[in-house]
């Protein structure tokens, strides 16, 4: 079982719709969860982080964490073509020091 | 200054060459990282430096040699690489607020696209 799993996609949504990206993780001791956006050929850019159960909102982005189900998600409201990118889920485990483990990423395509 | 700067942006080298990748940050961060990313794959951790000391080596082959001359600089020395080492090499830094700080965030540089011929 992979430590961090994501559906590779592509996930296609129409402009203006809500995009829902999901991530599951295997280590129950995981402490912190991060969402990075990566455009093709570019470096990952941090967009959200969460470490408490529930929702965390920042502009059009909402991160949701359910530690009991070992599940973290990212919602993007009012999706724009500029949101088209690969979204990487990253997890920091307890005792892992500064090590982040990344999922394989979900490719999002926002269509006009 | 909120950037992590990497040079060069592109590098082509032969299997007998020696080259170095450079990374610099002036955010006062005390942890610095090297990641390797192949196309359509997630970044894979190679090394972590914490307070200028190597704290994590993810069993990386010795043809990759990291160096942290000071708290702002991180180098990756390359020697006798193989074609399968071709990838995007990403440097990152984080504040290192504490060993288990939950909101310790990594900031990535733009990467060096390496091709080994």
gemmi code that builds the backbone of each chain (N, CA, C; Angstrom):
import gemmi

chains = {
    "A": [
        ("UNK", (0.853, -1.204, 0.000), (0.000, 0.000, 0.000), (0.881, 1.244, 0.000)),
        ("UNK", (0.588, 2.155, -0.930), (1.354, 3.388, -0.981), (1.057, 4.230, 0.233)),
        ("UNK", (2.047, 5.019, 0.665), (1.858, 5.836, 1.859), (0.833, 6.937, 1.638)),
        ("UNK", (0.871, 7.562, 0.457), (-0.052, 8.641, 0.129), (-0.619, 8.336, -1.252)),
        ("UNK", (-1.927, 8.260, -1.359), (-2.549, 7.873, -2.623), (-3.477, 8.958, -3.142)),
        ("UNK", (-3.384, 9.190, -4.427), (-4.262, 10.118, -5.116), (-4.669, 9.499, -6.444)),
        ("UNK", (-5.849, 9.860, -6.907), (-6.278, 9.478, -8.241), (-5.525, 10.362, -9.235)),
        ("UNK", (-4.857, 9.729, -10.217), (-3.998, 10.505, -11.112), (-4.768, 11.381, -12.088)),
        ("UNK", (-6.076, 11.038, -12.311), (-6.883, 11.827, -13.235), (-6.569, 11.492, -14.674)),
        ("UNK", (-6.846, 12.398, -15.636), (-7.224, 13.776, -15.355), (-8.662, 13.932, -14.877)),
        ("UNK", (-8.839, 14.920, -13.987), (-10.151, 15.311, -13.527), (-10.553, 16.539, -14.328)),
        ("UNK", (-11.625, 16.420, -15.072), (-12.084, 17.532, -15.902), (-13.338, 18.141, -15.301)),
        ("UNK", (-13.315, 19.456, -15.121), (-14.486, 20.172, -14.616), (-14.724, 21.391, -15.493)),
        ("UNK", (-15.981, 21.813, -15.639), (-16.243, 23.030, -16.419), (-15.885, 24.273, -15.610)),
        ("UNK", (-15.562, 25.336, -16.314), (-15.263, 26.609, -15.654), (-16.433, 27.020, -14.767)),
        ("UNK", (-16.099, 27.464, -13.549), (-17.119, 27.892, -12.608), (-17.608, 26.797, -11.673)),
        ("UNK", (-17.281, 25.562, -11.957), (-17.724, 24.442, -11.129), (-16.787, 24.258, -9.924)),
        ("UNK", (-17.195, 23.339, -9.039), (-16.350, 22.979, -7.902), (-15.514, 21.750, -8.266)),
        ("UNK", (-14.210, 21.857, -8.079), (-13.318, 20.711, -8.291), (-13.009, 20.090, -6.937)),
        ("UNK", (-13.120, 18.769, -6.852), (-12.877, 18.054, -5.603), (-11.735, 17.067, -5.800)),
        ("UNK", (-10.664, 17.274, -5.050), (-9.472, 16.447, -5.167), (-9.291, 15.680, -3.857)),
        ("UNK", (-8.985, 14.407, -3.959), (-8.955, 13.548, -2.781), (-7.591, 12.899, -2.576)),
        ("UNK", (-7.313, 12.577, -1.317), (-6.029, 11.993, -0.950), (-6.247, 11.106, 0.269)),
        ("UNK", (-5.697, 9.901, 0.251), (-5.727, 9.046, 1.433), (-4.294, 8.730, 1.837)),
        ("UNK", (-4.095, 8.445, 3.118), (-2.760, 8.171, 3.622), (-2.811, 6.979, 4.555)),
        ("UNK", (-1.681, 6.304, 4.690), (-1.679, 5.035, 5.409), (-1.225, 5.155, 6.866)),
        ("UNK", (-0.417, 6.150, 7.186), (0.144, 6.258, 8.530), (-0.790, 7.041, 9.442)),
        ("UNK", (-1.377, 6.350, 10.426), (-2.323, 7.020, 11.342), (-1.640, 8.087, 12.180)),
        ("UNK", (-0.320, 8.022, 12.293), (0.399, 9.006, 13.081), (0.715, 10.281, 12.322)),
        ("UNK", (0.227, 10.398, 11.101), (0.520, 11.583, 10.291), (-0.021, 12.834, 10.956)),
        ("UNK", (0.792, 13.890, 10.899), (0.482, 15.096, 11.661), (-0.068, 16.221, 10.818)),
        ("UNK", (0.552, 16.433, 9.656), (0.260, 17.630, 8.876), (0.063, 17.237, 7.421)),
        ("UNK", (-0.773, 18.033, 6.758), (-1.173, 17.691, 5.398), (-1.125, 18.952, 4.549)),
        ("UNK", (-0.530, 18.815, 3.388), (-0.268, 19.977, 2.539), (-0.779, 19.708, 1.133)),
        ("UNK", (-1.268, 20.749, 0.503), (-1.620, 20.680, -0.917), (-0.709, 21.630, -1.687)),
        ("UNK", (-0.051, 21.064, -2.700), (0.790, 21.842, -3.584), (0.193, 21.808, -4.989)),
        ("UNK", (0.318, 22.916, -5.688), (-0.081, 22.995, -7.089), (1.197, 23.029, -7.928)),
        ("UNK", (1.229, 22.252, -9.004), (2.401, 22.223, -9.869), (1.961, 22.325, -11.316)),
        ("UNK", (2.366, 23.421, -11.946), (2.156, 23.569, -13.376), (3.238, 22.780, -14.108)),
        ("UNK", (2.926, 22.369, -15.316), (3.836, 21.536, -16.098), (5.201, 22.209, -16.244)),
        ("UNK", (6.250, 21.521, -15.864), (7.602, 22.042, -15.995), (8.000, 23.042, -14.933)),
        ("UNK", (7.128, 23.274, -13.961), (7.403, 24.236, -12.895), (7.557, 23.520, -11.550)),
        ("UNK", (7.920, 24.280, -10.528), (8.103, 23.696, -9.209), (6.788, 23.700, -8.429)),
        ("UNK", (6.653, 22.843, -7.422), (5.433, 22.834, -6.606), (5.276, 24.136, -5.821)),
        ("UNK", (4.040, 24.588, -5.711), (3.711, 25.825, -5.005), (2.695, 25.488, -3.916)),
        ("UNK", (3.005, 25.823, -2.665), (2.108, 25.521, -1.557), (0.849, 26.377, -1.644)),
        ("UNK", (-0.320, 25.728, -1.573), (-1.564, 26.482, -1.586), (-2.365, 26.320, -0.293)),
        ("UNK", (-2.247, 25.203, 0.387), (-3.016, 25.009, 1.629), (-2.278, 24.030, 2.534)),
        ("UNK", (-2.470, 24.190, 3.844), (-2.058, 23.153, 4.765), (-3.106, 23.032, 5.862)),
        ("UNK", (-3.189, 21.854, 6.454), (-4.189, 21.608, 7.500), (-3.646, 20.562, 8.443)),
        ("UNK", (-3.948, 20.686, 9.744), (-3.518, 19.658, 10.686), (-4.580, 19.325, 11.722)),
        ("UNK", (-5.727, 20.009, 11.683), (-6.820, 19.674, 12.593), (-7.995, 19.137, 11.792)),
        ("UNK", (-8.729, 18.209, 12.390), (-9.923, 17.674, 11.723), (-10.899, 18.798, 11.383)),
        ("UNK", (-11.542, 18.660, 10.229), (-12.531, 19.651, 9.839), (-12.128, 20.353, 8.563)),
        ("UNK", (-12.662, 21.544, 8.390), (-12.439, 22.328, 7.174), (-11.563, 23.536, 7.461)),
        ("UNK", (-10.794, 23.898, 6.457), (-10.017, 25.141, 6.518), (-10.168, 25.829, 5.176)),
        ("UNK", (-10.600, 27.087, 5.215), (-10.893, 27.807, 3.985), (-9.900, 28.933, 3.759)),
        ("UNK", (-9.519, 29.108, 2.490), (-8.649, 30.224, 2.111), (-9.051, 30.645, 0.708)),
        ("UNK", (-9.846, 31.707, 0.624), (-10.313, 32.165, -0.674), (-11.185, 31.117, -1.348)),
        ("UNK", (-10.823, 30.727, -2.558), (-11.612, 29.730, -3.292), (-11.262, 28.293, -2.895)),
        ("UNK", (-10.272, 28.136, -2.040), (-9.792, 26.809, -1.665), (-10.287, 26.416, -0.270)),
        ("UNK", (-10.708, 25.161, -0.137), (-11.061, 24.597, 1.163), (-10.381, 23.244, 1.305)),
        ("UNK", (-9.627, 23.093, 2.375), (-9.035, 21.800, 2.693), (-9.889, 21.131, 3.753)),
        ("UNK", (-10.085, 19.828, 3.612), (-10.886, 19.065, 4.566), (-10.055, 17.881, 5.058)),
        ("UNK", (-10.073, 17.665, 6.373), (-9.293, 16.586, 6.967), (-10.175, 15.715, 7.840)),
        ("UNK", (-10.075, 14.404, 7.639), (-10.769, 13.435, 8.475), (-9.739, 12.386, 8.889)),
        ("UNK", (-9.182, 12.554, 10.083), (-8.108, 11.657, 10.529), (-8.630, 10.249, 10.790)),
        ("UNK", (-9.868, 10.120, 11.215), (-10.418, 8.780, 11.479), (-10.472, 7.953, 10.196)),
        ("UNK", (-10.792, 8.615, 9.099), (-10.867, 7.931, 7.802), (-9.558, 8.038, 7.032)),
        ("UNK", (-8.581, 8.756, 7.583), (-7.272, 8.944, 6.944), (-7.454, 9.502, 5.537)),
        ("UNK", (-8.127, 10.621, 5.503), (-8.587, 11.192, 4.247), (-8.430, 12.703, 4.310)),
        ("UNK", (-7.884, 13.267, 3.252), (-7.782, 14.727, 3.158), (-8.195, 15.119, 1.748)),
        ("UNK", (-8.908, 16.229, 1.631), (-9.381, 16.650, 0.325), (-9.159, 18.141, 0.133)),
        ("UNK", (-9.227, 18.534, -1.134), (-9.110, 19.943, -1.504), (-10.266, 20.272, -2.426)),
        ("UNK", (-11.036, 21.293, -2.048), (-12.111, 21.772, -2.901), (-11.702, 23.107, -3.500)),
        ("UNK", (-11.925, 23.253, -4.785), (-11.664, 24.525, -5.464), (-12.995, 25.007, -6.013)),
        ("UNK", (-13.462, 26.119, -5.452), (-14.728, 26.698, -5.913), (-14.492, 27.614, -7.088)),
        ("UNK", (-15.543, 27.788, -7.923), (-15.465, 28.695, -9.066), (-14.177, 28.432, -9.859)),
        ("UNK", (-14.008, 27.185, -10.279), (-12.776, 26.783, -10.968), (-12.522, 27.633, -12.200)),
        ("UNK", (-11.258, 27.985, -12.393), (-10.830, 28.797, -13.532), (-9.848, 27.998, -14.386)),
        ("UNK", (-9.757, 28.320, -15.678), (-8.764, 27.629, -16.518), (-7.351, 27.696, -15.938)),
        ("UNK", (-7.049, 28.789, -15.236), (-5.714, 28.930, -14.629), (-5.481, 27.957, -13.475)),
        ("UNK", (-6.544, 27.300, -13.013), (-6.387, 26.276, -11.971), (-5.924, 24.944, -12.556)),
        ("UNK", (-5.913, 24.838, -13.871), (-5.482, 23.598, -14.527), (-4.014, 23.339, -14.197)),
        ("UNK", (-3.767, 22.248, -13.505), (-2.425, 21.917, -13.014), (-2.497, 20.536, -12.373)),
        ("UNK", (-1.360, 20.076, -11.895), (-1.335, 18.862, -11.084), (-1.308, 19.264, -9.613)),
        ("UNK", (-2.165, 18.648, -8.826), (-2.263, 18.955, -7.398), (-1.678, 17.788, -6.600)),
        ("UNK", (-0.649, 18.121, -5.836), (0.074, 17.127, -5.052), (-0.349, 17.207, -3.596)),
        ("UNK", (-0.705, 16.071, -3.039), (-0.972, 15.962, -1.615), (0.327, 15.531, -0.933)),
        ("UNK", (0.668, 16.161, 0.162), (1.893, 15.806, 0.878), (1.584, 15.644, 2.363)),
        ("UNK", (2.218, 14.666, 2.973), (1.905, 14.309, 4.362), (3.190, 14.266, 5.179)),
        ("UNK", (3.128, 14.840, 6.360), (4.252, 14.713, 7.301), (3.842, 13.754, 8.401)),
        ("UNK", (4.655, 12.734, 8.604), (4.316, 11.736, 9.605), (4.965, 12.065, 10.936)),
        ("UNK", (4.375, 11.575, 11.996), (4.956, 11.760, 13.328), (6.300, 11.059, 13.386)),
        ("UNK", (7.276, 11.728, 13.944), (8.601, 11.125, 14.030), (9.363, 11.166, 12.731)),
        ("UNK", (8.759, 11.769, 11.714), (9.424, 11.808, 10.422), (10.309, 13.025, 10.253)),
        ("UNK", (10.436, 13.802, 11.337), (11.265, 14.987, 11.232), (10.708, 15.931, 10.201)),
        ("UNK", (11.565, 16.384, 9.288), (11.100, 17.306, 8.266), (10.752, 16.602, 6.961)),
        ("UNK", (10.507, 15.315, 7.011), (10.266, 14.572, 5.784), (8.805, 14.677, 5.375)),
        ("UNK", (8.577, 15.122, 4.146), (7.254, 15.125, 3.543), (7.182, 14.001, 2.534)),
        ("UNK", (6.095, 13.258, 2.548), (5.862, 12.234, 1.545), (4.758, 12.719, 0.623)),
        ("UNK", (5.030, 12.686, -0.672), (4.094, 13.197, -1.656), (3.302, 12.069, -2.289)),
        ("UNK", (2.032, 12.371, -2.609), (1.271, 11.495, -3.473), (1.673, 11.731, -4.920)),
        ("UNK", (1.129, 10.904, -5.805), (1.498, 10.985, -7.216), (0.846, 12.158, -7.936)),
        ("UNK", (-0.118, 12.819, -7.262), (-0.727, 13.995, -7.854), (-1.955, 13.683, -8.686)),
        ("UNK", (-2.882, 14.636, -8.702), (-4.069, 14.566, -9.553), (-4.003, 15.697, -10.561)),
        ("UNK", (-4.129, 15.342, -11.845), (-4.142, 16.377, -12.878), (-5.561, 16.924, -13.007)),
        ("UNK", (-5.683, 18.220, -12.864), (-6.972, 18.903, -12.988), (-7.006, 19.687, -14.282)),
        ("UNK", (-8.092, 19.521, -15.034), (-8.300, 20.319, -16.242), (-9.621, 21.072, -16.092)),
        ("UNK", (-9.556, 22.381, -16.177), (-10.748, 23.211, -16.114), (-11.039, 23.672, -17.526)),
        ("UNK", (-12.220, 23.267, -18.008), (-12.551, 23.497, -19.413), (-13.496, 24.677, -19.579)),
        ("UNK", (-13.266, 25.440, -20.653), (-14.110, 26.613, -20.946), (-15.504, 26.168, -21.376)),
    ],
    "B": [
        ("UNK", (12.602, 39.035, 0.869), (12.970, 38.035, -0.110), (12.290, 36.711, 0.279)),
        ("UNK", (11.382, 36.245, -0.556), (10.641, 35.027, -0.229), (10.930, 33.940, -1.236)),
        ("UNK", (12.097, 33.981, -1.851), (12.394, 33.037, -2.914), (13.502, 32.065, -2.543)),
        ("UNK", (13.374, 30.897, -3.170), (14.457, 29.933, -3.190), (14.973, 29.931, -4.628)),
        ("UNK", (16.239, 30.271, -4.785), (16.815, 30.443, -6.118), (17.710, 29.270, -6.454)),
        ("UNK", (17.485, 28.674, -7.620), (18.310, 27.544, -8.054), (19.009, 27.888, -9.357)),
        ("UNK", (20.261, 27.479, -9.462), (21.009, 27.608, -10.705), (21.819, 26.350, -10.965)),
        ("UNK", (22.020, 25.987, -12.231), (21.383, 26.575, -13.412), (19.946, 26.076, -13.555)),
        ("UNK", (19.200, 26.640, -14.462), (17.832, 26.176, -14.705), (17.821, 24.913, -15.553)),
        ("UNK", (18.796, 24.810, -16.440), (18.932, 23.631, -17.292), (20.393, 23.199, -17.290)),
        ("UNK", (20.613, 21.874, -17.329), (21.987, 21.366, -17.362), (22.014, 20.083, -18.170)),
        ("UNK", (22.941, 20.040, -19.121), (23.178, 18.815, -19.888), (24.602, 18.377, -19.584)),
        ("UNK", (24.767, 17.134, -19.207), (26.101, 16.652, -18.867), (26.301, 15.224, -19.343)),
        ("UNK", (27.553, 14.902, -19.609), (27.906, 13.546, -19.975), (28.157, 12.714, -18.734)),
        ("UNK", (28.246, 11.432, -18.933), (28.378, 10.514, -17.802), (29.731, 10.636, -17.106)),
        ("UNK", (30.717, 11.260, -17.752), (32.028, 11.404, -17.111), (32.232, 12.792, -16.511)),
        ("UNK", (31.258, 13.664, -16.690), (31.410, 15.043, -16.210), (31.219, 15.146, -14.705)),
        ("UNK", (31.752, 16.261, -14.161), (31.444, 16.677, -12.792), (30.782, 18.040, -12.867)),
        ("UNK", (29.636, 18.168, -12.232), (28.916, 19.435, -12.207), (28.318, 19.637, -10.821)),
        ("UNK", (27.851, 20.860, -10.574), (27.202, 21.164, -9.296), (25.930, 21.950, -9.515)),
        ("UNK", (24.930, 21.628, -8.715), (23.702, 22.415, -8.665), (23.756, 23.293, -7.424)),
        ("UNK", (23.245, 24.522, -7.574), (23.301, 25.455, -6.462), (21.915, 25.930, -6.067)),
        ("UNK", (21.756, 26.201, -4.784), (20.484, 26.645, -4.231), (20.777, 27.699, -3.173)),
        ("UNK", (19.967, 28.762, -3.155), (20.191, 29.839, -2.209), (18.855, 30.372, -1.701)),
        ("UNK", (18.782, 30.649, -0.411), (17.588, 31.290, 0.150), (18.034, 32.296, 1.208)),
        ("UNK", (17.287, 33.399, 1.296), (17.606, 34.450, 2.265), (16.392, 34.727, 3.140)),
        ("UNK", (15.666, 33.661, 3.480), (14.485, 33.804, 4.332), (14.804, 33.434, 5.777)),
        ("UNK", (16.070, 33.124, 6.058), (16.441, 32.732, 7.410), (16.014, 31.320, 7.755)),
        ("UNK", (15.652, 30.554, 6.735), (15.253, 29.172, 6.977), (16.465, 28.339, 7.397)),
        ("UNK", (16.224, 27.371, 8.312), (17.344, 26.582, 8.819), (17.291, 25.123, 8.384)),
        ("UNK", (16.328, 24.780, 7.542), (16.287, 23.436, 6.958), (16.250, 23.580, 5.445)),
        ("UNK", (17.063, 22.770, 4.767), (17.115, 22.805, 3.301), (17.115, 21.382, 2.775)),
        ("UNK", (16.547, 21.224, 1.587), (16.222, 19.897, 1.068), (16.627, 19.785, -0.401)),
        ("UNK", (16.959, 18.593, -0.810), (17.029, 18.240, -2.231), (15.988, 17.157, -2.513)),
        ("UNK", (15.183, 17.434, -3.563), (14.224, 16.459, -4.072), (14.550, 16.186, -5.540)),
        ("UNK", (14.197, 14.974, -5.986), (14.328, 14.587, -7.386), (12.924, 14.277, -7.895)),
        ("UNK", (12.609, 14.793, -9.084), (11.288, 14.537, -9.640), (11.397, 14.114, -11.104)),
        ("UNK", (10.954, 12.905, -11.385), (10.866, 12.421, -12.761), (9.512, 12.861, -13.330)),
        ("UNK", (9.425, 12.865, -14.650), (8.211, 13.324, -15.324), (6.990, 12.522, -14.866)),
        ("UNK", (5.927, 13.247, -14.532), (4.643, 12.683, -14.122), (4.758, 11.824, -12.861)),
        ("UNK", (5.777, 12.090, -12.055), (5.949, 11.408, -10.768), (6.029, 12.447, -9.658)),
        ("UNK", (5.788, 12.058, -8.407), (5.904, 13.034, -7.323), (7.366, 13.295, -6.977)),
        ("UNK", (7.637, 14.404, -6.317), (9.008, 14.646, -5.833), (9.419, 13.564, -4.836)),
        ("UNK", (10.659, 13.124, -4.952), (11.214, 12.135, -4.028), (12.343, 12.776, -3.230)),
        ("UNK", (12.260, 12.651, -1.920), (13.272, 13.253, -1.055), (14.619, 12.561, -1.251)),
        ("UNK", (15.677, 13.400, -1.336), (17.037, 12.858, -1.410), (17.782, 13.141, -0.101)),
        ("UNK", (17.883, 14.431, 0.252), (18.653, 14.839, 1.422), (17.919, 15.952, 2.172)),
        ("UNK", (18.168, 15.993, 3.504), (17.715, 17.101, 4.329), (18.888, 17.593, 5.151)),
        ("UNK", (19.086, 18.903, 5.156), (20.038, 19.546, 6.052), (19.259, 20.341, 7.085)),
        ("UNK", (19.630, 20.165, 8.335), (19.007, 20.893, 9.428), (20.111, 21.598, 10.194)),
        ("UNK", (20.035, 22.922, 10.270), (21.098, 23.725, 10.896), (22.467, 23.340, 10.334)),
        ("UNK", (22.527, 23.278, 9.015), (23.751, 23.032, 8.235), (24.338, 21.643, 8.431)),
        ("UNK", (23.602, 20.766, 9.091), (24.083, 19.392, 9.260), (23.156, 18.434, 8.501)),
        ("UNK", (23.735, 17.440, 7.853), (22.949, 16.460, 7.133), (22.145, 15.635, 8.121)),
        ("UNK", (20.830, 15.678, 8.014), (19.972, 14.950, 8.950), (19.272, 13.767, 8.300)),
        ("UNK", (19.047, 13.827, 7.008), (18.402, 12.714, 6.306), (19.120, 12.482, 4.970)),
        ("UNK", (19.478, 11.239, 4.733), (19.990, 10.792, 3.435), (19.139, 9.583, 3.080)),
        ("UNK", (18.336, 9.722, 2.048), (17.414, 8.656, 1.681), (18.100, 7.596, 0.810)),
        ("UNK", (19.233, 7.113, 1.300), (19.965, 6.046, 0.589), (20.260, 6.439, -0.855)),
        ("UNK", (20.730, 7.657, -1.006), (21.028, 8.178, -2.346), (22.414, 7.677, -2.779)),
        ("UNK", (22.585, 7.266, -4.044), (23.912, 6.808, -4.509), (24.979, 7.877, -4.314)),
        ("UNK", (26.201, 7.421, -4.087), (27.300, 8.343, -3.757), (27.698, 9.234, -4.922)),
        ("UNK", (27.191, 8.987, -6.107), (27.478, 9.896, -7.228), (26.778, 11.244, -7.034)),
        ("UNK", (25.877, 11.318, -6.055), (25.267, 12.578, -5.632), (25.875, 12.947, -4.271)),
        ("UNK", (26.454, 14.132, -4.180), (27.107, 14.533, -2.941), (26.605, 15.908, -2.527)),
        ("UNK", (25.849, 15.991, -1.430), (25.339, 17.293, -1.015), (26.352, 18.034, -0.156)),
        ("UNK", (26.168, 19.350, -0.121), (27.026, 20.203, 0.697), (26.225, 21.411, 1.142)),
        ("UNK", (26.385, 21.789, 2.400), (25.694, 22.974, 2.921), (26.738, 23.903, 3.530)),
        ("UNK", (27.332, 24.801, 2.737), (28.421, 25.640, 3.227), (27.997, 26.605, 4.340)),
        ("UNK", (26.753, 27.088, 4.277), (26.227, 27.955, 5.338), (24.710, 27.878, 5.313)),
        ("UNK", (24.073, 28.627, 6.176), (22.627, 28.474, 6.348), (21.824, 28.930, 5.142)),
        ("UNK", (22.452, 29.647, 4.211), (21.724, 30.168, 3.050), (21.965, 29.372, 1.777)),
        ("UNK", (22.991, 28.538, 1.790), (23.416, 27.886, 0.555), (23.341, 26.363, 0.655)),
        ("UNK", (22.977, 25.755, -0.442), (22.953, 24.291, -0.529), (23.431, 23.915, -1.920)),
        ("UNK", (24.372, 22.994, -1.980), (24.893, 22.521, -3.253), (24.620, 21.025, -3.410)),
        ("UNK", (24.568, 20.596, -4.660), (24.507, 19.170, -4.946), (25.548, 18.883, -6.018)),
        ("UNK", (26.602, 18.161, -5.620), (27.694, 17.848, -6.536), (27.380, 16.535, -7.239)),
        ("UNK", (27.602, 16.562, -8.558), (27.227, 15.425, -9.410), (28.471, 14.859, -10.081)),
        ("UNK", (28.609, 13.549, -10.065), (29.790, 12.927, -10.673), (29.438, 11.534, -11.167)),
        ("UNK", (29.795, 11.259, -12.419), (29.579, 9.928, -13.003), (28.108, 9.531, -12.963)),
        ("UNK", (27.258, 10.459, -13.379), (25.832, 10.162, -13.372), (25.454, 9.225, -14.513)),
        ("UNK", (24.277, 8.639, -14.384), (23.732, 7.733, -15.374), (22.555, 8.402, -16.091)),
        ("UNK", (22.225, 7.960, -17.302), (21.080, 8.564, -18.006), (19.785, 8.519, -17.192)),
        ("UNK", (19.618, 7.504, -16.360), (18.391, 7.417, -15.556), (18.329, 8.457, -14.442)),
        ("UNK", (19.432, 9.186, -14.239), (19.430, 10.281, -13.255), (18.845, 11.556, -13.841)),
        ("UNK", (18.540, 11.551, -15.125), (17.908, 12.716, -15.742), (16.567, 12.976, -15.081)),
        ("UNK", (16.367, 14.198, -14.605), (15.163, 14.533, -13.856), (15.168, 16.024, -13.544)),
        ("UNK", (14.108, 16.479, -12.909), (14.048, 17.834, -12.348), (14.516, 17.746, -10.899)),
        ("UNK", (15.553, 18.510, -10.574), (16.075, 18.516, -9.208), (15.595, 19.785, -8.509)),
        ("UNK", (14.876, 19.560, -7.424), (14.236, 20.649, -6.699), (14.913, 20.871, -5.356)),
        ("UNK", (15.199, 22.125, -5.075), (15.673, 22.520, -3.757), (14.490, 23.126, -3.007)),
        ("UNK", (14.440, 22.920, -1.723), (13.393, 23.517, -0.902), (13.988, 23.958, 0.424)),
        ("UNK", (13.296, 24.867, 1.091), (13.710, 25.265, 2.430), (12.479, 25.386, 3.319)),
        ("UNK", (12.713, 25.312, 4.622), (11.620, 25.500, 5.588), (12.198, 26.169, 6.826)),
        ("UNK", (11.343, 26.849, 7.606), (11.852, 27.644, 8.725), (12.554, 26.831, 9.806)),
        ("UNK", (12.130, 25.585, 10.001), (12.653, 24.738, 11.076), (12.330, 25.365, 12.435)),
        ("UNK", (11.008, 25.592, 12.639), (10.575, 26.168, 13.901), (10.824, 25.203, 15.044)),
        ("UNK", (10.742, 23.930, 14.727), (10.923, 22.916, 15.754), (10.793, 21.568, 15.104)),
        ("UNK", (11.335, 20.557, 15.742), (11.393, 19.238, 15.117), (10.015, 18.748, 14.700)),
        ("UNK", (9.002, 19.020, 15.523), (7.675, 18.473, 15.243), (6.651, 19.564, 14.986)),
        ("UNK", (7.091, 20.725, 14.549), (6.147, 21.797, 14.268), (5.210, 21.362, 13.156)),
        ("UNK", (3.911, 21.383, 13.446), (2.953, 20.832, 12.493), (2.812, 21.679, 11.244)),
        ("UNK", (3.071, 22.968, 11.370), (2.872, 23.818, 10.209), (4.187, 24.170, 9.519)),
        ("UNK", (5.209, 23.339, 9.718), (6.488, 23.559, 9.032), (6.266, 23.393, 7.532)),
        ("UNK", (6.385, 24.502, 6.801), (6.046, 24.486, 5.376), (7.308, 24.542, 4.528)),
        ("UNK", (7.292, 23.774, 3.455), (8.399, 23.767, 2.497), (8.117, 24.731, 1.363)),
        ("UNK", (9.155, 25.469, 0.992), (9.079, 26.374, -0.141), (10.096, 25.900, -1.179)),
        ("UNK", (9.630, 25.696, -2.394), (10.472, 25.123, -3.436), (11.066, 26.186, -4.339)),
        ("UNK", (12.272, 25.908, -4.805), (12.855, 26.674, -5.893), (12.283, 26.213, -7.222)),
        ("UNK", (12.684, 26.877, -8.296), (12.129, 26.581, -9.620), (12.735, 25.335, -10.254)),
        ("UNK", (13.802, 24.816, -9.657), (14.344, 23.548, -10.118), (15.425, 23.668, -11.170)),
        ("UNK", (16.205, 22.605, -11.289), (17.176, 22.446, -12.368), (16.772, 21.216, -13.169)),
        ("UNK", (16.518, 21.416, -14.454), (16.192, 20.285, -15.332), (17.511, 19.687, -15.821)),
        ("UNK", (17.807, 18.483, -15.374), (19.082, 17.837, -15.678), (18.897, 16.747, -16.717)),
        ("UNK", (19.745, 16.780, -17.727), (19.771, 15.711, -18.734), (21.159, 15.099, -18.748)),
        ("UNK", (21.227, 13.781, -18.591), (22.504, 13.063, -18.613), (22.578, 12.246, -19.900)),
        ("UNK", (23.601, 12.547, -20.689), (23.717, 11.880, -21.986), (24.689, 10.709, -21.930)),
    ],
}
model = gemmi.Model(1)
for chain_id, residues in chains.items():
    chain = gemmi.Chain(chain_id)
    for i, (resn, *xyz) in enumerate(residues, 1):
        res = gemmi.Residue()
        res.name, res.seqid = resn, gemmi.SeqId(i, " ")
        for name, pos in zip(("N", "CA", "C"), xyz):
            atom = gemmi.Atom()
            atom.name, atom.element = name, gemmi.Element(name[0])
            atom.pos, atom.b_iso = gemmi.Position(*pos), 0.0
            res.add_atom(atom)
        chain.add_residue(res)
    model.add_chain(chain)
structure = gemmi.Structure()
structure.add_model(model)
structure.setup_entities()
